[in-house]
Amino acid sequence: MAQDVPVHSIDANDPTAVTELAGRLGSDLVVVGPEAPLAAGVSDALIAAGIPVFGPTKAAAQIEASKAFAKQIMAAAGVPTAMAKVASTAAEAEEALDSFGAPYVVKDDGLAAGKGVVVTSDRAAALEHAEVCFGAGGSVVIEEYLDGPEVSLFVLSDGTSVVPLAPAQDFKRIFDDDEGPNTGGMGAYSPLEWVPSGLVDEVIERVALPTIEEMARRGTPFTGVLYCGLALTSRGLRVIEFNARFGDPETQAVLARLKTPLGGVLLAAAKGELDTVDNLNWSSEAAVAVVLASANYPDSPRTGDEIRGLADAAALDGVSVLHAGTALSEDGSVVSAGGRVLAVVGLGEDLAEARSKAYDGVRRLDLDGGQYRTDIAAKAARGEVVVSQPVSQPASAAGSETGGA
C-alpha cells in the first residue's frame, strides 16, 4: 500500500470521492461499513474502478434499504419469515394492523438506522408511527408479531459461497427489561449456549444460501455480509430482517472472539474466493458488549459532552473501549458526537465474568447524562433464556401477504 498519502475528510456517501481516495491510497481492499454508502452505490464505483470491495452493490443492498424488497426475496427463495403487508396509506395500515392484531409490528420500509421499527400493543401508537412514515414520503411494512428469543447471525458471502460467523444476541430497547423505544442496539453477547444444536447449519441451509442464490438469479449477486436477524419462535425459525452490513453492537461481541485474521477472509469474499477459506478459529471465551449512549438518546441525542475515564477503562484486563459517536473538541478532549457513544467489551471465561468486566469498564466512564442498560446478557448468564420448541420444526415461507410489494 502506498505510504504517506495525505488523507482529507471526504463524504463517505460520495462514490466518486471514495473511489478516488482508495486509488490514491493504493488500497488492496475497501470494506464499506454503514448502510448509507451501500445504498448510495459506493461499492459499484469501486468495482468499476477494479478495486476489491467487501460490500454489496446498490442493487443488492436493497435487501436492507427496502424491507418490502427483502420480503420479495424471502418469498421467492422460500425463506421462513413473518407474514407481512405493505401499506402506503392510513386506510391500508389500519386494515393490516387489524388483520394481524396485537402486538403490532410496524416497520419503516426504508433505512432508519435501526430505529424505524415500532412494536406495541397500542393500536393508536402503531398507526401514528405508520402515519409519520407516510408523512415523510415512505411506506411501511406491517407484520405479524414473532415470539421467542432473537438471534443475530452474520454470514459472509462472495456472491456464491457463504461463511457464517458466531451467533450473538442483541438488546434493542433503550431501558432494562426491554422497556422503552427501539434503538440501534444497547448491547450484545456471544456465544449463545442456549441455541439449539445445528442452528447455524439450519440458517445457512434455509435462509442464507437460498437468499444468496435468489439474489444471484436476479442478476444482483450479493458480496458482503448478510446480517440475519432471527426469531426462534414457538412455530420454528423465522427471519425478522436482513441487513447488508456488519451491525453494532453484535459485531463488537462477535469479532472479540474471532481468532482468525478478518482481513484475509473479507478479501477472499471480495475476490470471489470464499470457498478457499479454512474454517474460522474462535476463542472459547465469552464476550459481552455494553453500549454507553448520550443523554436524550434515541429521541434527540445530546452531543458535545466530555467523556472522562477512557484510559482507566481501557487499561482493565480483558476490556476494550470502542468508539462510535465520539469526536475531539478544540482543546483536545474527547466528547460525545452521536447517540450511541461507546461500546465497552468484556472478555471472560464465561458470560458472568465477561459481564463483570464490561460493566467494570462502563462504571469507570463519566459522561454527563450518559445512559446504559444494566441487564445485558444477564438472563443468559443465569441460564434463563429458553427456546419454546426445536428450531427445526417445519415452517412455511410467509411471502403471500406482502401486499404485492
LODO-334333 format. One record per residue (C-alpha): residue number from 1; residue in one letter; y negated, x negated, z negated. Coordinates in nm, 3 decimals, decimal comma, always signed. Layout:
// LODO-334333
[NUM A [Y X Z]]
...
This chain:
// LODO-334333
[1 M [+0,000 +0,000 +0,000]]
[2 A [-0,350 -0,114 +0,075]]
[3 Q [-0,535 -0,267 -0,218]]
[4 D [-0,896 -0,248 -0,338]]
[5 V [-0,985 +0,051 -0,122]]
[6 P [-1,284 +0,230 -0,277]]
[7 V [-1,200 +0,588 -0,363]]
[8 H [-1,470 +0,853 -0,379]]
[9 S [-1,441 +1,206 -0,508]]
[10 I [-1,317 +1,441 -0,238]]
[11 D [-1,237 +1,809 -0,210]]
[12 A [-0,861 +1,830 -0,266]]
[13 N [-0,858 +2,157 -0,071]]
[14 D [-1,002 +1,992 +0,241]]
[15 P [-0,710 +1,893 +0,469]]
[16 T [-0,922 +1,652 +0,674]]
[17 A [-1,066 +1,475 +0,370]]
[18 V [-0,727 +1,435 +0,203]]
[19 T [-0,564 +1,305 +0,521]]
[20 E [-0,846 +1,057 +0,581]]
[21 L [-0,819 +0,926 +0,224]]
[22 A [-0,441 +0,893 +0,244]]
[23 G [-0,482 +0,695 +0,566]]
[24 R [-0,740 +0,462 +0,414]]
[25 L [-0,515 +0,402 +0,114]]
[26 G [-0,212 +0,337 +0,331]]
[27 S [-0,022 +0,593 +0,126]]
[28 D [+0,358 +0,583 +0,150]]
[29 L [+0,385 +0,936 +0,011]]
[30 V [+0,144 +1,216 -0,076]]
[31 V [+0,252 +1,474 -0,335]]
[32 V [+0,045 +1,792 -0,313]]
[33 G [+0,043 +1,941 -0,661]]
[34 P [-0,175 +2,252 -0,703]]
[35 E [-0,126 +2,577 -0,516]]
[36 A [-0,474 +2,593 -0,363]]
[37 P [-0,440 +2,278 -0,144]]
[38 L [-0,099 +2,400 -0,027]]
[39 A [-0,243 +2,737 +0,072]]
[40 A [-0,530 +2,554 +0,246]]
[41 G [-0,290 +2,361 +0,471]]
[42 V [-0,328 +2,011 +0,329]]
[43 S [+0,040 +1,939 +0,390]]
[44 D [+0,009 +2,048 +0,755]]
[45 A [-0,269 +1,798 +0,816]]
[46 L [-0,077 +1,514 +0,653]]
[47 I [+0,236 +1,595 +0,855]]
[48 A [+0,031 +1,599 +1,175]]
[49 A [-0,100 +1,253 +1,086]]
[50 G [+0,252 +1,119 +1,033]]
[51 I [+0,207 +1,067 +0,658]]
[52 P [+0,511 +1,160 +0,442]]
[53 V [+0,420 +1,454 +0,220]]
[54 F [+0,602 +1,636 -0,057]]
[55 G [+0,470 +1,989 -0,049]]
[56 P [+0,527 +2,287 +0,182]]
[57 T [+0,319 +2,376 +0,483]]
[58 K [+0,063 +2,656 +0,463]]
[59 A [+0,311 +2,896 +0,621]]
[60 A [+0,590 +2,801 +0,382]]
[61 A [+0,357 +2,808 +0,080]]
[62 Q [+0,313 +3,180 +0,142]]
[63 I [+0,618 +3,221 -0,077]]
[64 E [+0,378 +3,169 -0,369]]
[65 A [+0,047 +3,269 -0,210]]
[66 S [+0,175 +3,622 -0,143]]
[67 K [+0,414 +3,797 -0,378]]
[68 A [+0,474 +4,062 -0,112]]
[69 F [+0,583 +3,789 +0,131]]
[70 A [+0,815 +3,646 -0,135]]
[71 K [+0,974 +3,989 -0,173]]
[72 Q [+1,031 +3,999 +0,203]]
[73 I [+1,205 +3,662 +0,191]]
[74 M [+1,422 +3,765 -0,102]]
[75 A [+1,521 +4,091 +0,064]]
[76 A [+1,616 +3,913 +0,388]]
[77 A [+1,807 +3,642 +0,201]]
[78 G [+1,990 +3,878 -0,034]]
[79 V [+1,833 +3,723 -0,344]]
[80 P [+1,859 +3,937 -0,661]]
[81 T [+1,514 +4,039 -0,783]]
[82 A [+1,326 +4,329 -0,937]]
[83 M [+1,273 +4,642 -0,733]]
[84 A [+0,910 +4,648 -0,625]]
[85 K [+0,646 +4,839 -0,432]]
[86 V [+0,326 +4,709 -0,274]]
[87 A [+0,010 +4,910 -0,337]]
[88 S [-0,337 +4,877 -0,190]]
[89 T [-0,494 +5,196 -0,327]]
[90 A [-0,515 +5,360 -0,668]]
[91 A [-0,302 +5,652 -0,548]]
[92 E [-0,027 +5,417 -0,429]]
[93 A [-0,046 +5,225 -0,757]]
[94 E [-0,013 +5,543 -0,963]]
[95 E [+0,288 +5,653 -0,761]]
[96 A [+0,456 +5,315 -0,805]]
[97 L [+0,382 +5,298 -1,178]]
[98 D [+0,529 +5,643 -1,231]]
[99 S [+0,837 +5,566 -1,022]]
[100 F [+0,931 +5,265 -1,238]]
[101 G [+0,797 +5,379 -1,574]]
[102 A [+0,703 +5,169 -1,875]]
[103 P [+0,686 +4,882 -1,946]]
[104 Y [+0,462 +4,845 -1,639]]
[105 V [+0,453 +4,520 -1,439]]
[106 V [+0,153 +4,473 -1,210]]
[107 K [+0,103 +4,150 -1,013]]
[108 D [-0,195 +4,042 -0,805]]
[109 D [-0,045 +3,975 -0,461]]
[110 G [-0,245 +3,654 -0,415]]
[111 L [-0,294 +3,333 -0,612]]
[112 A [-0,423 +3,386 -0,965]]
[113 A [-0,348 +3,057 -1,144]]
[114 G [-0,064 +3,217 -1,339]]
[115 K [-0,289 +3,487 -1,486]]
[116 G [-0,260 +3,765 -1,227]]
[117 V [+0,027 +3,946 -1,398]]
[118 V [-0,007 +4,228 -1,650]]
[119 V [+0,295 +4,357 -1,842]]
[120 T [+0,206 +4,653 -2,061]]
[121 S [+0,329 +4,987 -2,191]]
[122 D [-0,024 +5,123 -2,143]]
[123 R [-0,037 +5,304 -1,809]]
[124 A [-0,418 +5,306 -1,807]]
[125 A [-0,431 +4,929 -1,860]]
[126 A [-0,179 +4,875 -1,581]]
[127 L [-0,382 +5,091 -1,343]]
[128 E [-0,704 +4,916 -1,447]]
[129 H [-0,556 +4,576 -1,354]]
[130 A [-0,450 +4,713 -1,015]]
[131 E [-0,797 +4,850 -0,952]]
[132 V [-0,956 +4,515 -1,040]]
[133 C [-0,735 +4,353 -0,777]]
[134 F [-0,826 +4,623 -0,523]]
[135 G [-1,194 +4,568 -0,601]]
[136 A [-1,155 +4,201 -0,513]]
[137 G [-1,013 +4,300 -0,175]]
[138 G [-0,647 +4,241 -0,262]]
[139 S [-0,329 +4,437 -0,310]]
[140 V [-0,076 +4,443 -0,591]]
[141 V [+0,299 +4,429 -0,631]]
[142 I [+0,430 +4,674 -0,891]]
[143 E [+0,781 +4,604 -1,018]]
[144 E [+1,048 +4,735 -1,246]]
[145 Y [+1,048 +4,560 -1,583]]
[146 L [+1,312 +4,290 -1,629]]
[147 D [+1,464 +4,250 -1,974]]
[148 G [+1,632 +3,941 -2,117]]
[149 P [+1,523 +3,579 -2,172]]
[150 E [+1,341 +3,392 -1,898]]
[151 V [+1,437 +3,058 -1,742]]
[152 S [+1,237 +2,824 -1,521]]
[153 L [+1,424 +2,609 -1,270]]
[154 F [+1,259 +2,363 -1,032]]
[155 V [+1,457 +2,298 -0,714]]
[156 L [+1,361 +2,011 -0,483]]
[157 S [+1,409 +2,077 -0,112]]
[158 D [+1,376 +1,881 +0,213]]
[159 G [+1,400 +2,197 +0,420]]
[160 T [+1,780 +2,191 +0,431]]
[161 S [+1,928 +2,031 +0,119]]
[162 V [+1,836 +2,107 -0,242]]
[163 V [+1,849 +1,917 -0,572]]
[164 P [+1,792 +2,109 -0,898]]
[165 L [+1,610 +1,972 -1,200]]
[166 A [+1,698 +2,071 -1,557]]
[167 P [+1,617 +2,428 -1,665]]
[168 A [+1,329 +2,494 -1,904]]
[169 Q [+1,173 +2,792 -2,078]]
[170 D [+0,801 +2,870 -2,063]]
[171 F [+0,578 +3,069 -2,300]]
[172 K [+0,320 +3,267 -2,106]]
[173 R [+0,136 +3,471 -2,368]]
[174 I [-0,161 +3,323 -2,549]]
[175 F [-0,051 +3,407 -2,905]]
[176 D [+0,259 +3,362 -3,121]]
[177 D [+0,543 +3,614 -3,085]]
[178 D [+0,445 +3,668 -2,720]]
[179 E [+0,130 +3,861 -2,809]]
[180 G [-0,193 +3,874 -2,611]]
[181 P [-0,269 +3,827 -2,241]]
[182 N [-0,074 +3,613 -1,997]]
[183 T [-0,186 +3,255 -1,939]]
[184 G [-0,082 +2,971 -1,712]]
[185 G [+0,162 +2,871 -1,988]]
[186 M [+0,117 +2,771 -2,353]]
[187 G [+0,429 +2,560 -2,399]]
[188 A [+0,782 +2,489 -2,282]]
[189 Y [+1,103 +2,317 -2,378]]
[190 S [+1,417 +2,166 -2,227]]
[191 P [+1,720 +2,166 -2,232]]
[192 L [+1,833 +2,525 -2,280]]
[193 E [+2,152 +2,510 -2,482]]
[194 W [+2,186 +2,889 -2,477]]
[195 V [+2,209 +2,944 -2,100]]
[196 P [+2,549 +3,043 -1,960]]
[197 S [+2,755 +2,759 -1,818]]
[198 G [+2,725 +2,745 -1,444]]
[199 L [+2,374 +2,895 -1,440]]
[200 V [+2,222 +2,617 -1,228]]
[201 D [+2,506 +2,635 -0,977]]
[202 E [+2,464 +3,011 -0,953]]
[203 V [+2,089 +2,982 -0,898]]
[204 I [+2,147 +2,730 -0,621]]
[205 E [+2,413 +2,948 -0,457]]
[206 R [+2,247 +3,289 -0,493]]
[207 V [+1,875 +3,206 -0,499]]
[208 A [+1,761 +2,862 -0,387]]
[209 L [+1,983 +2,790 -0,086]]
[210 P [+1,958 +3,142 +0,062]]
[211 T [+1,580 +3,124 +0,027]]
[212 I [+1,555 +2,779 +0,186]]
[213 E [+1,786 +2,887 +0,469]]
[214 E [+1,581 +3,202 +0,532]]
[215 M [+1,260 +3,000 +0,543]]
[216 A [+1,415 +2,763 +0,798]]
[217 R [+1,546 +3,057 +1,002]]
[218 R [+1,190 +3,188 +1,026]]
[219 G [+1,065 +2,856 +1,159]]
[220 T [+0,882 +2,766 +0,838]]
[221 P [+1,111 +2,512 +0,667]]
[222 F [+1,027 +2,455 +0,302]]
[223 T [+0,980 +2,093 +0,193]]
[224 G [+0,871 +2,054 -0,166]]
[225 V [+0,962 +2,207 -0,498]]
[226 L [+1,069 +2,571 -0,517]]
[227 Y [+0,997 +2,695 -0,866]]
[228 C [+1,240 +2,973 -0,953]]
[229 G [+1,117 +3,196 -1,234]]
[230 L [+1,426 +3,383 -1,353]]
[231 A [+1,525 +3,658 -1,595]]
[232 L [+1,875 +3,672 -1,739]]
[233 T [+1,887 +4,048 -1,769]]
[234 S [+2,148 +4,285 -1,904]]
[235 R [+2,239 +4,351 -1,538]]
[236 G [+2,259 +3,985 -1,437]]
[237 L [+2,038 +3,720 -1,281]]
[238 R [+1,706 +3,831 -1,131]]
[239 V [+1,419 +3,636 -0,975]]
[240 I [+1,081 +3,712 -1,131]]
[241 E [+0,875 +3,495 -0,898]]
[242 F [+0,868 +3,187 -0,679]]
[243 N [+0,609 +2,911 -0,690]]
[244 A [+0,570 +2,641 -0,426]]
[245 R [+0,491 +2,356 -0,663]]
[246 F [+0,557 +2,194 -0,996]]
[247 G [+0,418 +2,417 -1,269]]
[248 D [+0,297 +2,321 -1,610]]
[249 P [+0,389 +2,313 -1,890]]
[250 E [+0,755 +2,327 -1,784]]
[251 T [+0,715 +2,016 -1,569]]
[252 Q [+0,594 +1,813 -1,866]]
[253 A [+0,901 +1,904 -2,071]]
[254 V [+1,149 +1,861 -1,785]]
[255 L [+1,019 +1,529 -1,649]]
[256 A [+1,001 +1,385 -2,001]]
[257 R [+1,382 +1,395 -1,994]]
[258 L [+1,433 +1,265 -1,639]]
[259 K [+1,550 +0,903 -1,632]]
[260 T [+1,589 +0,874 -1,254]]
[261 P [+1,261 +0,747 -1,098]]
[262 L [+1,097 +1,054 -0,949]]
[263 G [+0,906 +0,888 -0,666]]
[264 G [+1,214 +0,789 -0,467]]
[265 V [+1,357 +1,140 -0,490]]
[266 L [+1,035 +1,300 -0,368]]
[267 L [+1,009 +1,050 -0,081]]
[268 A [+1,366 +1,132 +0,023]]
[269 A [+1,274 +1,501 +0,028]]
[270 A [+0,962 +1,431 +0,235]]
[271 K [+1,173 +1,240 +0,489]]
[272 G [+1,450 +1,499 +0,509]]
[273 E [+1,696 +1,269 +0,333]]
[274 L [+1,760 +1,455 +0,008]]
[275 D [+2,134 +1,463 +0,079]]
[276 T [+2,142 +1,083 +0,030]]
[277 V [+2,010 +1,102 -0,329]]
[278 D [+2,254 +1,029 -0,612]]
[279 N [+2,294 +1,272 -0,899]]
[280 L [+1,991 +1,272 -1,124]]
[281 N [+2,018 +1,099 -1,460]]
[282 W [+1,896 +1,295 -1,763]]
[283 S [+1,826 +1,194 -2,121]]
[284 S [+2,029 +1,372 -2,387]]
[285 E [+1,708 +1,415 -2,587]]
[286 A [+1,522 +1,743 -2,615]]
[287 A [+1,159 +1,782 -2,509]]
[288 V [+0,900 +2,028 -2,636]]
[289 A [+0,556 +2,064 -2,477]]
[290 V [+0,275 +2,237 -2,666]]
[291 V [-0,049 +2,326 -2,490]]
[292 L [-0,387 +2,292 -2,660]]
[293 A [-0,625 +2,541 -2,498]]
[294 S [-1,001 +2,572 -2,522]]
[295 A [-1,196 +2,838 -2,709]]
[296 N [-1,201 +3,180 -2,538]]
[297 Y [-0,906 +3,096 -2,309]]
[298 P [-0,779 +3,272 -2,099]]
[299 D [-1,079 +3,507 -2,054]]
[300 S [-1,380 +3,274 -2,031]]
[301 P [-1,278 +2,924 -2,146]]
[302 R [-1,550 +2,723 -2,315]]
[303 T [-1,593 +2,369 -2,186]]
[304 G [-1,781 +2,057 -2,291]]
[305 D [-1,637 +2,033 -2,644]]
[306 E [-1,546 +1,683 -2,759]]
[307 I [-1,177 +1,608 -2,821]]
[308 R [-1,105 +1,378 -3,115]]
[309 G [-0,780 +1,221 -3,232]]
[310 L [-0,638 +1,138 -2,888]]
[311 A [-0,544 +0,782 -2,978]]
[312 D [-0,387 +0,885 -3,310]]
[313 A [-0,172 +1,150 -3,143]]
[314 A [-0,064 +0,927 -2,854]]
[315 A [+0,032 +0,647 -3,096]]
[316 L [+0,305 +0,858 -3,255]]
[317 D [+0,662 +0,759 -3,170]]
[318 G [+0,816 +0,995 -2,916]]
[319 V [+0,486 +1,171 -2,842]]
[320 S [+0,293 +1,184 -2,515]]
[321 V [-0,051 +1,341 -2,473]]
[322 L [-0,102 +1,462 -2,116]]
[323 H [-0,447 +1,556 -1,988]]
[324 A [-0,509 +1,872 -1,784]]
[325 G [-0,856 +2,014 -1,842]]
[326 T [-1,050 +1,710 -1,962]]
[327 A [-1,350 +1,507 -1,844]]
[328 L [-1,566 +1,218 -1,957]]
[329 S [-1,911 +1,302 -2,088]]
[330 E [-2,216 +1,087 -2,020]]
[331 D [-2,163 +0,900 -2,347]]
[332 G [-1,801 +0,823 -2,255]]
[333 S [-1,632 +1,069 -2,491]]
[334 V [-1,350 +1,294 -2,372]]
[335 V [-1,449 +1,661 -2,354]]
[336 S [-1,279 +1,985 -2,254]]
[337 A [-1,322 +2,081 -1,889]]
[338 G [-1,086 +2,373 -1,843]]
[339 G [-0,879 +2,642 -2,009]]
[340 R [-0,563 +2,452 -2,087]]
[341 V [-0,693 +2,116 -2,203]]
[342 L [-0,397 +1,904 -2,313]]
[343 A [-0,019 +1,919 -2,334]]
[344 V [+0,147 +1,733 -2,620]]
[345 V [+0,511 +1,648 -2,550]]
[346 G [+0,754 +1,553 -2,823]]
[347 L [+1,096 +1,394 -2,759]]
[348 G [+1,370 +1,416 -3,019]]
[349 E [+1,744 +1,420 -3,075]]
[350 D [+1,732 +1,800 -3,083]]
[351 L [+1,476 +2,078 -3,045]]
[352 A [+1,389 +2,075 -3,413]]
[353 E [+1,295 +1,706 -3,403]]
[354 A [+1,115 +1,743 -3,070]]
[355 R [+0,913 +2,037 -3,211]]
[356 S [+0,825 +1,840 -3,521]]
[357 K [+0,694 +1,550 -3,314]]
[358 A [+0,500 +1,767 -3,072]]
[359 Y [+0,326 +1,962 -3,348]]
[360 D [+0,257 +1,643 -3,542]]
[361 G [+0,070 +1,525 -3,234]]
[362 V [-0,116 +1,855 -3,193]]
[363 R [-0,231 +1,852 -3,556]]
[364 R [-0,392 +1,511 -3,504]]
[365 L [-0,614 +1,650 -3,231]]
[366 D [-0,953 +1,804 -3,306]]
[367 L [-1,108 +2,041 -3,053]]
[368 D [-1,371 +2,287 -3,171]]
[369 G [-1,231 +2,635 -3,112]]
[370 G [-0,906 +2,492 -2,977]]
[371 Q [-0,601 +2,717 -2,989]]
[372 Y [-0,227 +2,667 -2,959]]
[373 R [+0,092 +2,855 -3,029]]
[374 T [+0,295 +2,754 -3,333]]
[375 D [+0,626 +2,903 -3,217]]
[376 I [+0,711 +2,704 -2,903]]
[377 A [+1,094 +2,660 -2,893]]
[378 A [+1,122 +2,795 -3,249]]
[379 K [+1,378 +3,067 -3,174]]
[380 A [+1,586 +2,831 -2,960]]
[381 A [+1,583 +2,568 -3,235]]
[382 R [+1,718 +2,833 -3,472]]
[383 G [+1,981 +2,946 -3,222]]
[384 E [+1,826 +3,292 -3,187]]
[385 V [+1,796 +3,318 -2,806]]
[386 V [+2,068 +3,550 -2,675]]
[387 V [+2,173 +3,644 -2,323]]
[388 S [+2,292 +4,006 -2,319]]
[389 Q [+2,567 +3,969 -2,061]]
[390 P [+2,714 +3,695 -1,843]]
[391 V [+2,466 +3,593 -1,575]]
[392 S [+2,743 +3,610 -1,316]]
[393 Q [+2,751 +3,991 -1,336]]
[394 P [+2,713 +4,128 -0,981]]
[395 A [+2,358 +4,213 -0,883]]
[396 S [+2,225 +4,352 -0,560]]
[397 A [+1,920 +4,222 -0,381]]
[398 A [+1,635 +4,458 -0,452]]
[399 G [+1,428 +4,446 -0,140]]
[400 S [+1,446 +4,805 -0,022]]
[401 E [+1,145 +4,927 -0,217]]
[402 T [+0,885 +4,671 -0,115]]
[403 G [+0,667 +4,932 +0,046]]
[404 G [+0,703 +4,781 +0,391]]
[405 A [+0,539 +4,457 +0,280]]
